């Protein structure tokens, strides 16, 4: 089982390095799965640290299937969901999927887990839980489920056989061949509430803060508040908070060299004006603006940045982030 008195090697390599990773979203592409895999190859070629996928089986390609496909055509980047909704799969099945991904990628899997959210509350259509025909209990119950889920995933990797009888899950004499990484792939928990951060303090190697349904953390000021709360939760359980990689997520990042070019890009994506869910989550910056924006997060205590573009082939944003924004932040913060 993981030793929470030490730092996970994957975290130790990234702590204080201020690296960027991309979440890929194929949008309305006619061949979304193929587009995702092709884009992952491009992300690795540009030198980004990782590729993440969301977990929405009703309206996006399957997260683990396509991460596995990416594992077969890449060699270096980390790969994981950001994050998989625990309720969507049996925990033993998830243990198998994560272990298989870690083996296919030669030890590059990240185990991203969360409790899911209701898309209808964000004007994004129907509740995905209802569309999948599964219950959508309260936040507290889903958090309870997540704790049992983590216990089972870790149990079947580290004990043979493993049985568990909880309030939400019961398994008997289960075993899954363990992943490549030891003690296991880094566990990422997403969210920003007090109980979620308490769970992160006890179980996680990485936390992710994001706006809207992914944690309600928009901007550096709120991120600083979440990190302060995480540190309190770590103190309460005797965990070193510096052993947890702190990260942010942007729903849609657009970067351009200067303001006029940025205005043109925004007008292309939002011809009727910036509005709706994607407009509310839009972070549109010039290069200098993006550097200042992310420096605010670094000052708040963030170590790692995940961004999404709804235009999967917005090469300009990718190149400006990797070759202008990231190195400027690393130089400004004396990264060696």
N, C-alpha and C positions, 0 to 999 in steps of 0.2 A: 504494500500500500504506500501511497505518497507520504513523504516525510515533510511535514509543514514547518519543520525547524530549519530547513535548507531551501535554497532557491532552485527552481527547475532550470536545467541547463539551457533550455530554449529561451527562458526569460532572462537569464544572466547574460546571454549573448546580445540581447536587445535593449536592456535597461539603460536609459540615458543616451541611446544612439539616435533617437528621433527619426526612425525609418517610416516609410509610407508603404501601404498595401492597398490593393484595389478590390472593391466588391464589384462583381460583374453582373449586369442586368441586360438581357438581350432585348427587352422591350417587345416591340412588334415585329422583330426580324422574322422573315418567313421560315428560316431554319434556325430557331433559337439555340438548340443544343450544339449544333455545329459552330455557330457563331461564338458561343461561350468558350468552347475548346480552342478555337482559333485565336480568340482574344487573349486567353491565358498564355499562349505561346508568345504573343507580343508583349504582354506584361513582363514575362520573365526576360525576354530579350532586352527590354529597356532597363532592367536591373532592379525592379521593385522587389520588396521583401516577400510579399505573399499575395495570394488570390483567395477571396472569400465569396461565398454564395449565400443568398437568402434562402429560407425554407418556406416555400408557399406552394405545396404540391398541386393545388387547384389551378393556379394561374402561371406558374413558372416551371421550367424543367426540373426534374428531380435533383436534389442537391447532392446526394451521395453518388448517384450514377455518374453525374457530370464531373464531380471532383475526381472520381476514379479515372475517367477518361483523360482529364487534365494531368493526372499523375503519370500516365503512360506517354505523354508528349512533352513533359517538362523534367528538369533535373534538379532544380535548386529551390524554387519558391515553396513556401509553406502553403498548405491547402486546408481549408476548413469551412464549416458553416458559420454564419454570423447572423443569427444562431439557429440551431435546430430546435424546434418546439418539442419539448419532451412528450407532450400528450399525443403527438402524431404517430409515435412508434413504440412498440414494446421495448423496454430497456435492454433486454438480452439481444434483440435484433440490432439495436443501436450500438451495443458493444461489439457485435460482429462487424457492422458496417465501418465503425471507426478503426477497429483493428485491421480490417482488410485494407482500408485506405492507407493506413500507416505502412503496411507491408508493400502495397503497390507503389508507394512513393518513396520507399526506402527511408522511412522515418521522418516524414515531413507533415504529418497530420496534426491539426489543431482540433480539439474536441470542444466545439462551441455549443452551449446549451442555454435554453431559456424557457419561459413559461408560455409564450405565445400571447397574441393580443387580438382584439376584435376589430377587423377592418371596417365594419360598418360605423364604428364610433369615430372614424377618421374620414368618412365620406369616400371610402374606397370599395364600395360594393357590400356584399353580404359577409357575415361572419364566416370565416373559413372553417371554423370548428363545425358549424351547422352544415356547411356544404360537404364536409367529410363525414357527417353523421356521428360525431363524437360529442360528449358533453363539454360545455364551457362553464366550469365552476368558478367560484370567486377567486380573486387573486391569492388569498391565503391558502385555499385548497390547492391551487396550482403550484404554489411555492412548497407546500407540503409534499406534493407529488415529486417535485424536482429533487428534494433531498433523498427520497427513497430511490429515485431513478439513478442518482449518482452513486449511492451505496451499492445498488445492484450492478451497475456497469463496472465499478471497481472490484466488486466481489467476484464476478465471474472471470475477471482477468487474473486475479491474484489468489484464488482458492479453488481447489478441485476436490469434490464438487461443491457448489455454493447454493444454499437455500436461503430464502428470505420470506418472511410473513409480515407484511406491513398493512397499513390501513388502505393503501391504494394499489399495491402490487404484491403478488405472491408468486414465487418461483420455487422449483424444487430440483436439486441436484443438477444445476446448470454449470457449464464451463465453456469459455470461449478462449481460444488460443490468444495469448497476450500480444499486444502491439510490439513493434520494434523498439520504440523509445522506452527508456527506463527512467522512472518507474512506470510511466505511461505517457501518452501525448498530453501536452499542456491543456488544462481545462480552462476554458473561457466562459465566464458568466456575464450576461448582458443585463443592464438595468441600473437604476439609480436610487431605488427606495432603501429605507433603513434595513428591512429584513433581507432584501436581496444582497446588500453589501455585507450584512452579517453572514450570509451564506458564502459570499465570496471570501470573506476573511477566514472561514473554516475550511473551504474546499478548493478555491480557485487559484490558478496561476496567473490569470489575466482577467481584467474587467473591461467592459466597453460601455461608454456613455454616449448616448445619441439623443437627438431631439425627438419630439412627438411620441409615438407609441413605443419607441425603442428605449425609453427611459426618461423622457422629459428633460433632457440636459442639453440646452441650446446655448452655446457660448462659453467662454472661459470662466466667467463669474460663477455660473452654476456648476461647472466642472470642479472648480476649487471647493465649493461647498460639498460636493459628492466625495471628493478625495479626503476632505477633513472628516467626513462621516465614516468613510472606509477606515481611516486611521483609528478612529475611536473604536470601531468594531474589531479591528485587529488587536488593539490594546486589551480589549475585554477578553480575548481568547488566547493572549500570549503569542500572537503571530507578528512577525516583523513585516510591516507594510511595504518595505522596500523589496520584499520577495514577490510582490504582485505587480505585474506589468499593467500600467494604466493606459487606456486607449480611448480615442473618440471615433465617431462615425459621422459622415456627412451623407445625407440622402441624395444630394446632387451637387457636385462641385464642378464649376466652370471657371477656367482660368484663361486669360488672354494677355498679350504683351502690354497693351495700353487700353485706356478707357473706351476709345471709339470702337476698337475691335471687340471689346467686351460687350458694348451696347448692341452691336450687330449680332453677336452670337445669342444674346438674350432675346432679341427680337425674332430671331429665327426659331428658337424653341418655344417662345411665348408670343405668337403674333397678336393675340388679343389682350396682352398684358399679363404680368406675372400674377398668378392666382392659383387657387386650389391647393391640394396637398403637396404636390411637387413644387409649386411656387413657394409655399410656406417653408419648405425645407431647402430651398435653393441657397447655395453659397457661391456667389459670383464675384470674382476678384481679379484685379490685375496682378501681375507677378509681385509687385511691391506690396499690394494689399494682402495677398495670400501669405506672404512672409510675415507681415505684422499680425495677421489673424492667427496663424498657427503659433507664433511666438507667445501670444496671449495664453494659449493652452499650455505651452511649455512652462511659462511662469506660474500657471495654476497647478502644475505637477503632472502633466501628461507626458508619457514617454513614446507613444506609438500612435500612428494615424491611419485610419482606414477611410477611404472615400469611395463614393459611387458616382458613376456618370450614367445617365439614362441613354446617352449616345455612346454605345459600346466602342465605337471607333473614332471618338473625339481625340484624335492623335495629338492635337495641339495641347490640350489640357494635360494629357499624360506626359508629354515631353517637357512642358514647362514645370510641372510638379517635380519630375525626377531630376531634371538637369538645371533648374534654377531655384525652385523653392526649397527642396530638401537640402542641397549643399549649402545654401545660404543659412539655413537654420542650424545646420551642423557646425558651420564655421563660427556663427554668432555665439554658439553655446559650447565651443571648444571641444567638439567631438573628435576623438583621434581614432 
